[in-house]
Amino acid sequence: SWFMGKNYLIDNPGRIVMIQMVLEKGASLFYSHYASLLGQDSQSEHISKHCDLDEGHDKLGVHLLRAESPQKLKELHQLQKESWDMLNVFLERLAQRVNAC
């Protein structure tokens, strides 16, 4: 996947942005929305755990980015945009497959 490949090419500040600020935040939004659609009685243990245990993961390490230069922050902002774009593409494709079933 794009995220796996990108992870090998970026540094630790980039990983904070891509993994914590995008993938963890995206997972948190996805699971909370999906759980609300299913209702309490239909949630699996997997979904319940993500809803309970993932809170705050999107903020892990973000404080470390304060030490980065303005130029680096611009690069990280671009990476964040690209990462959200790719996550949105993935979720759109997932929705298409689900709707096709």
Number of C-alpha atoms within 10 A of each C-alpha: 7 10 15 8 9 15 14 9 10 12 10 12 18 22 21 23 24 25 20 20 21 23 19 21 18 18 18 21 13 16 19 16 12 14 19 12 11 12 9 10 7 11 15 11 9 9 16 14 12 16 19 11 10 14 12 11 16 21 14 14 15 13 9 11 16 9 10 12 10 10 9 14 16 12 13 20 14 12 19 20 15 14 21 17 13 16 18 13 12 14 14 12 12 12 11 11 10 9 8 7 5
